């Protein structure tokens, strides 16, 4: 995540975080089981705005193969 942030010049504008054990993903009920495709349990695609530790906007894809609802361009249009 650190390298991805550096490449995309997020600096102090975006906090880049990972969730390798799906703790956060499970807490927001965003896990999907892709074991049938050999991928195991993973996070669904979503975009989220958090203000003062409160979720103010959450957009989740219906399928992990899609990146329409959660794309930065589409998400920014909605907020």
N, C-alpha and C positions, 0 to 999 in steps of 0.2 A: 504494500500500500504506500509506503514511503517513496519508493522509486516511481510509482505511478503518479503520485502527487507532484514529485519534482519534475517529471517529464511534462506534466500538464500545468505547471506553474501555479499550483493551488496556494502555495505559501501559507499565509495565515487566514486565507479566505474560507477554506474548507478543511474540516478535520477529516482525515482519511483513516478509517477504522476497518478492521477485519473481524470476522466472527467464526474462527476455525472450528469451534465446538458447538456452533448453532445456538448458543445461550440466548442471545438477543432475538435471533430468528424465531426460536420456539416461544419466547415471551410474547411476541406479537403475532403468533400463529401464522407465520409465513413459510413454514417448512413444507416441502413437497418431496414425496418419495419417488425417486427416479431409478430405483433399484432394478426394475425390469429392463432398463436400458443400460445397466452397468454403471450408473452414476451415483447410486446411494441416495441418502437423504440430503437435501441441499436447500438453500434459500430460494424462494421465488424471486422474481425481479420486481422491484418496487422503487418508488421515489418517495422521499419523506422530507418534510420540513419540521424541524424541532426548534421551538422558541422557549427559552427558559425551562428546559427539560420537559416540555409538554409538546406532544405531537399536534401540530396545527393543520397538517395536510398529509395524507397518505394515499398514494395511487399504486395499486397492485395489478400486475398483469394476470390474465386468466391462465396463461401457459408460459412456462419458462423459455420456450423458443421464441416468444414474441418480445419485442422491445418498442412497442408503440406508445402505450399509456405512460410507461416509465422513462421514455426518452427525455433528455434534458429539454429539447425544444418544445415538446408537447406539454411537459410538466410546467415549464415556465409560463406557457400561455394560460394555464389554469390558475396559477397563483397570482 
